[in-house]
């Protein structure tokens, strides 16, 4: 008989039939990874009573995953190719600690055949699929051929290895533009380019091969037809060593930027039951074709008519696995561990039920207002939203920790659950409002703007969504606040709180004591509003430009979050005080408020605005990274659109091009240099 037990660490229920409780279960698991995925695996292992081992590089010496584990082993310098990617060091750490199994997480060595073989040679279990599946599905060319043979629908294209740029141009012309150039060993958007013309094909081939070589040590690229208006929908599968293979529903991952997923959800708002079943059955057929055992994901591209085509199979746990866990009630990490230990899956396909709706937002250390450039540094303040049955936070950071330039800039995955899609969205918006991060730039404003975008709410998604809706990048103008009075009300209340405290201070000179006025002018951007504020027993009574507001709150000046009800509607606004200004963040929007008496507001109109320095004559590095190449020298004339330099950040190459015609006066950095944000690279005449 099936039993359901609560899983508080993951905020989901794990439905089990009768897993065996014998001596074959692992005693100690080493996680060959870092950050949030290592922490995630540790949670389940600890709940199962299994010992845990972390590995760490120099940069991760004080990382959260190191603190969570029972044991930790140092494996080398900060660069991943000298630590997390060194197979011998991971194997040595297993032998040193007596770990009898390894969970690879995702990325790094998770889909590396040689790693699985090295573990097997030492009698250490790999919590993942067998070598045959890793090898077959790890090569996109081979996997496509296997998929075709297994009866899985595939995208038209050239499945051989492309032999140079001229070959790529010929193949692309034969297929017909647009085409997708993809690294055979690729993943995570690396080594991938869309080309709409011969010129873009030539440039894209060079970028894709360089990124593939840098990220995977394999520069092979193949080409396939690019499906326009596509949706990215993937099927989660799980298989054991007893011949059982199941599909656990789908995830929609269409909201992407530069082929990197930003928001994922389960189920998809687009699929019907017939399409879900057909995709699931094809995913199972592919898994069986390679004798798959473990959790894996089969990714499809789906067109506007629900025709679907195989993209690739990821032979590992996906970043977005939590949304599947929340709608199925299954702990995928536990299933992976038990399957690797030889146990039989505790459920049949008919037992898989999708209940409710789950959303996942990837919170990154990046600046959405500067073309999403990565941000590094110390988390001076870090306050995630409170976890509940509707909110889950998978993270590998903590307040005071550091976001390093050596690894992916993900801070956390924020996951929400609701009975309906709209409920899940609303929980996400509220949780994003309460996610307080300072010290590094982050993308929470962008995530909130996506969540409330009418097209997203309606579920009209494609992988081009972000490019279509934000063609000129993301800016403050893209955020439309639902109630423009909210920041005015909050600023007025906060200011009154501070002023009342000043008025209550002891030791004031007789006859010169301060009395806080009740009427203020709140200046936010071009708006100037009049607000009268009267303290009440449980909050404040206000009138803003003639409109009454009742604010119930117990906010204190030390609170980073202003939580209240305004006219009986709950709000959560992030608050920073900068000198005489109040910086407010709500629903993705940022407001700088100045609250002053009416007379001061009149004088403020005559204040001189300091102009920022003119940096138009410089090419500045838009991100911290490595200067891969500099294609111009002093005295060179350049044309608008011409490539000037290539900067690599987080294993992605970024081409910096001239915005206008000009002449290079001097180059200020050399190829191979490590750059900081806004560091000058070139000065023009």
N, C-alpha and C positions, 0 to 999 in steps of 0.2 A: 504494500500500500504506500502511495506517495506521501511524503511528509514535507511541509513547508516550514522553514525556520527563518527568523529575521536575521538579517546580515547588516548590523548597524555600521560597520566600518565602510560598507559600500552603499548603504542606503537602498538595498534591494533585497528581495527574498530569493533564496536558493532552493529550488525544488529538487528533491532527491527521491529516488526510489529506495534503493538499498545498496549504497556503496559498501564494499567490503572494508572491514576494519582489521586488517591483518598486519603481519610484520613486514610485508613487502613495501609499505609506504616509505618514502624517503625520510631520512633522519635529519638531513641538513641540505639546504638549497643555496647555492651561490647565484647571485644575479649578475650577469656579465653586462651590466649597463649602469646608468646613472640617472639622476633627476627623478621626475615624477613617476616614470614607469618602474624604476627600481623600488621606490616607496610603495607603489601600488601592489607589486608582487609580494613585498614583505608583509603587507597587511593580511593578505590571504594566507600566506605561509604561517604566520604567527597564529592566526585563528585556528589553523589546522594542527597546531602543536609542533610544527617543523622548525628546526633551527635555521638561522639565516646568516649569510655571509655577504658583505658588500666588498666591492673593489673600488679603488679610487686613484685618481691622478693627483699631481701636485695641486692643481687648481681646485680640486674637490676635497681637499683634506678635511675641511670643516662642513661639508655638504650635509643636507638633511638625510639623504639615504645612508650615509655613513653613521650618523647618529642613531638611525632606526634599527640597524642590523645588530645581531648578537656579536658578530665579529667583523673586522674590516682588514683588508690587505691592500697595501700600497703597491701599485703596478706600473708606476713610471711618471714621466713628465706630463705636462698639461696637454700637449698636442695629442689628439686621439690616435694618430698613427704610431705613437710611441707608448701608448698605454692601452686604451680600450679596444684597439684593433690588433693588438699583439697576442696571437693565439697562445704562444708558449707561456706568457705571463699569466693568462687566465687559468690555463691548465695547472701551472705551478701553484697558484692560489688555491685551487681545489685540493690538490694533494697536501698542501701545507695545513689546511683547515679540516680536511677529512670530509669535504662536501661530496655527497654521492649523486648530486644532480645539479644541472645548470639551467636556469631560465635566462634566455638571451634578451628578453624585452623586444624592442623594435630598433631598427637602425643598427649601426656598428656590425657585430658578427651574427646577427639574428638569422640571416639568410646565407650564411657562408658554409658551403659544403665541407671545406677543409677543417673548419672549426668542429663541426659535428663529428667528422672522422677522427680528429685528434682526441676528442672526449671519449669516443667509443673505444679507441685504442687503450685508454687508461681505465676502462670499465666504469666511466662516469656517464650517467644518463643525460641525454639532451632533451629538455622539455620543449619539444617541437617535432616536426615531421621527420621522416627518414631522409637519408642522403639522396635517394632516387627522386623524391618529390622536390627537394631543395634545388637539386641540379637542373631538373627538367623545367620547373616553373621559374627559377631564378634567371633563366635566359629567355628574354621576351620573344626571340625568334623561334626557339625550340618550343616554347609554351604555346605559341600560336599554332604551330603545326600539330601539336598534340591535341589542342582544342578542336581543330578542324576534324581530326580523325575521330574524336569522341562525340562528334555531332553537335558541337557548340558553335553558335553563330559568331563569325569573326568579321572584323573590318577589312575591306579591300585594301591591299597594299603589297609591298615588296618584302618578302620575309627573309631574303638573303642578306648577307652583310654588305653594306655600302662601301665601295672601294674608292674613296676619295670624293672631293667636292664635285668634279665633273660628272662622275657617276651619279651622285645625288641629284644634280640638276636634271640629268636625262630621265632618271626614274620618276622624279616629281612631275616632269612634263608629261610623261606617259600616264601617270595616275590622274593628273589634273589638279591644279591648285584649288583650294588650300590643302596643304599636306602637313602632317605632324612628323617631325624628326625626333626620334626617341633613342636614348641610350639602351642598348640591349640589357645591360646589367643595372639599369637605373631604378630610381624610386624617389619619392618625396619631391617630385618636380625638377630634380637635378638632371641635366643632360637632356632636356626636352625643349623644343622650340616649334612654334607654328610659323609656317612660311606661306605667304600669299602671292609671292612672285619669285622670279629667278634670283633677284638681288637678295631678298630675304632668305632664300634657300642657301645661298653661298655663305652669308653671314651666320645664319642659324646653324649650319653644319659645323662651322669652326667653333662656335660657342658650345654646342652640344658635345662635340668630341673632347674639347678641353675640360668641361665640367665632368664628363664621364671619366676621363683619365684621372682627374684630381680626386673625385669622390669615390670611385669604385676600382681604380686601377685597370680599367677595361674601356677602351675608347670606341668599341664597336657601336654603330648606329644603324637603325633600320627606319624605314619610312612607310607610313600608311596614310590613307585618306583621312582628312580632318572632317568630322561630322559637324555640320553647322547646327546651331541651336541645340546643342547636346545637353543631356542631364547625366551626371555621374552617379550611378546607383550600384551599390555593391551588395553581395550576398555573403553572410557569415556562415561558414560551415564548421562542423566539428565531427571528427571521426576517431574511432578507437581501433585497437588491434584485433578486434573480434568480428570485423566485417560490417560494423554499423557506421553509416555516414548520414548526417542530418544537416539540413539548412535551418538557420535560426532567424529567418526573416531578412529584411534588407535595411540598408542605411542610405539615405540620400546625402551626397557630399558635393552638391553642385556649386555651392558658394565657395569659390576658389579665387585666389589671386596668384598669378604667375604659377599656376598648376599646384599651388600649395593650398590644402583645404583650410578653410577658415571657420565654417559652421557646418556641423553634421546633425542629422536628425534620424529618428526611427519611430514609426515607419516612414516611407516616402509619401508625400501628399499626392503623388502622381500615379502610382501603380494601382491597378485593380487586382483582384484576387487571381484572375487567370494569368496575368503577366507575372505576378509574384511566384506563382506555382511553376510556371515555365522556366523562369530564371533560376529558381531554386533547384529544380530538377537537373538543369544543365550544369549548374555549379557542382552538384553532387556527382554527376557523370564525369566531370573533369577530375574531381578529387579521387574518384575510384580508379580512373585511368592511370594515375601515378601512385596508387596504393597509399593515399594520404592518411596520416594518423596524427591528429592534434587539431588545434584551432587554426583556421586559415580563412582568407577572404578572396572571393572571386569578384573582380571589378568589371563592370559593364558600362558602356556608353549607350544611352537610350535616346532615340530621337523623338520628335513631337508626336509621332504616331504609335509610340510604344514599341517600335522595333528596337531590339537590343543587340549589342555586339560585344564580344569578349575583348577586354583590354589586357588584363594581366591577372595573375594570382599571386597574392602576397602570402608567403609560407611562414607566417608569424602572427603574433597578436597585433591588431591595428591600434593606432593612436585613439581612434574613435570608438573602441569597443564598449565604453561605458553606456552608450545609448542603447545598445543591444541588451546589455545586462539589465537596464531599468525596465525595458518593455517585455522582456522574457522572464525576469526574475532569476536568471542563471548567472553564476559567477564563472566567467570564462577562464579565469586564471586557475581556479580550483579544478575545473574540468580538464584543463591542459595538464595539470600536475597528476591527476588521477589516471588519465589516459596514458601518460608517460610511464606511470608505475605499473601499467598492464591491466588496469581495471576496465570494466565494461561500462559503456555509457548507461546512465540510469533511466533513460527515457527514450521513447520512440518518436517518430515524426509527428504522429497524431497528438502527442503530448505538448508540442510546441505551440504556445498561444501568445499572441502579441496583445498586450493590454496597455492602454494609455498611450502617451506620447512623450518622447524624450528629445532634448536639444543639447548640443555641446558647442561651446564657444572656446576657441583656442586663444588664451590670453598670452600675448607676446610682448617682449621688451623691444618695442619698435615705435617709431614716431609716424603715425598715420598722416600727420600734417606736413611731413617732409618725405613724401613718397615711400613711407613705410621703412625708413632706414633703421637698421638694427641699433639698439641702444645697449650700452654696457655700463656697469657700475654697481654700487652698493644699494641695497634696498633699505633706505633710511627709515621708512615706515611701510609696514606690510600688514594689512588687516583684511583677510578674506571674509566673504559673507558667511554667516552662521549656517552650518549644515543642518539639514532636516530631511524629512521624507520627500521633500520637493527639491532640495538643493544638495548637490554633491560637489566637492572640490578635490580634484586630483592634482597635487602639486609636489614639487621637490625643492621648494625654497622656504625661507623664513626671514623675519625681520632681522636686519643686520647682515644677512647673507649677500653674496655677490653674484651678479649675472656676468658670466665670463665671455670673452671674445672667442674662446676656443670651441664653444658648443652651440647647439641650436638655442635661440633666444626665447624658448617657451618658458613662461612663468608658471602657468597652470592650465588645466582644462576645467572649465566651469560647466557643470551638467545640471539641467533642471528637468523635472518630471511633472506632468499634469494629466488629467483625465482626457483632455483634448489638446489639439495643437495650439489653439489660442491660449489655453491655460499655461501650457509649457512656455510659450513665448512671454507671457506676462510674468511668470516666475523668473525667467531669464533677465528681463528688463529690471526687475526689482533687485535681483542678485547683483547685476552689473552696477547698479546705483550704489550698492553697499560695498563694492570691491575697492578698497582704498590702498593705492600703491604710490609711493613717492621714492625718489632717488634715481629712478630710471624712467624714460618715456615708455608709455604702454598704449595699447590699441583699444582700450575699453570704450572710448568715445565712438570709435568706428564700429565696434561690435554692437553697441546700443543703437547707433544709427541704422545698421542693417536690420536689427530686430524690429524696429518700428516702421521700416520702409513699407509703404502700402503694397508694393509688388511682392515683397517677401511674405508679408502677412497673408496675402492671397495664395501663396504657394506657386506663383508663376516663376519658376526657377530655370536657369540654364547655367552652364559653366562660364558663360559670358556675362553673368549678372553684374559683377562688380565693374567690368570694363564698360558695359552698357550704361550703368547708372552713375558711374563716377569717371567719365572719360578723361577729365582733366585732373584726376587725382582727388583726394579727399580734403575737404576744407571745412571751416566753420559754417560756411554758407549752405553746406549740405545738410545741416542739422536744423530741423524745424521743431521748435519746442511747442508742446501741446498747450501749455498755459503760461504765457509770458509774465503773468503776475507772480508766479511761484518764486522766482529768484528775488523779486522785489520784496515780497512778504518775508522771506527767510532772511535777507540782508537787514531789513528793518528790525526784525526780532533779535537777531544776533547783536546788532549794534546797540539796541536798547539794553540788552543783557550786560554788555561791556560797560555802557555808560552808567547803569544803575550800580554796578560794582564800584566804579570810580566815585560815585556820589556817596557811597556807604563807607569809604575808607576813613579811618580814624586819623586824628592829628592834623586836620585841615585848619588853616588860619581862620580865626574868628572874623566873621563878616565877609570872608572870601570863600566860604564853602561852596562846593560845586553841586548844582541841582540839574539832573538830566532833563532836557526838554522832552516834550511828548510828540513834537512834530518835526519831521525830518524830510530832507530831499534825498531820494535814492537815485543815483546816476549810474546807469548801466549802458555802455555804448552811447548811442544817440538818444536814448530815452532818459527823461528826468521825471520821476514820479514823486508825488507828495504822499507821505505816509505818517499817520498819527498812530502812536502805539501806547496802549494802556495795559500794564501788567494785571493779570487775573490770578485767581488761586491756583489754577492748573495750567496757566500759560499766558496768553496775551490776546487782547482784542485790538484789531487794527481797522483802519479805513485807508485804503490805497486808491487815490484819485476818485474818491467818492464811493468806492465799493467796499462793503464790510467783509472782514475775515475774522474767524475765530481759530486761534492756533492753540492746540493742546500739546505740550511738550515738557519734558524734564531735562532738556539739553543743558549741558554744562560747558563752560569755556574750554575745558580740556578734551572734549569729545571731537573726534575727527568727523563723525557723522551726525548730522542734524536730523534726528528722527522725530516726526510729529504727525499730527493730523491737521490739515488745513481745510476748514469747512467740512470736517468729517471724512476727508479723503487722506489716506496715509501717504506720506512722502518721506524720502530719504535723500538728503543732499549732502555731498561731501564739502567740507569747509576748511579753508586755509586762510590764515590772516597774514598779509604781507604789508607791513607798515600801516598805512592808513586805509588800505584796501582789504576787501573780503573777496577771496576767490572761491566761487561756487561751481560745483559740477553736478549736473542732474540730467538724466535721460540722454547722456552723450554730449550735452551742450556745456560750454564753459562760459561763465559770467564773471567779469571783474566789476565789483560794486564799490562805489564810493558813497558813504552815507554821511551827510553833513547838515548843519542847520540851514534854513532858507537863505540867510544873508551870506553865508559862506558859499552856497551854491551859485549865487549871483557873481561873486568875485572869481569863482573857479573858471568862469567862461573866458577870463582874460589871461589865464595861465598859458605860458608858452610851451609848445610841445617840442621836445627834443627829437630831432631827426636822427635816424640810425645811420651809421657810417656807410659810405658807398663802396660796395664790394663787387660791383659789376665788372671790374677789370681783372677779376681773379676767377680761376677755376678752383672751387673748393671741394674737398672730399665730402660727399654727402653722408658718409658713414665711417665707422671705424673698420679698417680692413687692410688688406695687402695690395700695394700698387703692383699689379702684375706686369703692366707695360705702359710705356709713354711713347706715343706715336708721332710726336712733334718735338722740335728743338727751337732754341732761340733764333729769331729771325724768320721763321716759317710763317707764310700766309695761310690762314685757314678759312674755310667756308662754313656757313651755317649748316649744321647737321653732320659735319665731319667728325669722325672719332678722334678724340684727343688722348684718352687714357682708358685703361681697364682696371677696375678695382674689384678684388675678390673679397666677399664677406660671407661668412657662414657657408663656404664651399659653393657660392653662387657668383658667377662673373657678371659685373655690371659695367656696361659701356658708357663712358661719359663723353658727350658730344658737344660741339660748339653751338651756342644759342644764336650767334650772329657772326658775320664775317669779321676778321680781325688779324692782327699780327702778334706773334708770340714775342714778348719782351724778354722773359727769362723763365726757365723751369726751376721750380723750388723743391722738387723731390725727385728721387731716382727710383727706377724699377727695383722692386724688392723691399722698399721701405714700408714700415708699418705706419698707417695713417690714423689720425684721430678725426672726429667729426669737425668739419669746417676748416681742416688744415689746408692752407693754400698749396696747390700743386703747380699751377701755371699763373703767371702774371702777363697780361696783354698790354700792348702799347696804348 
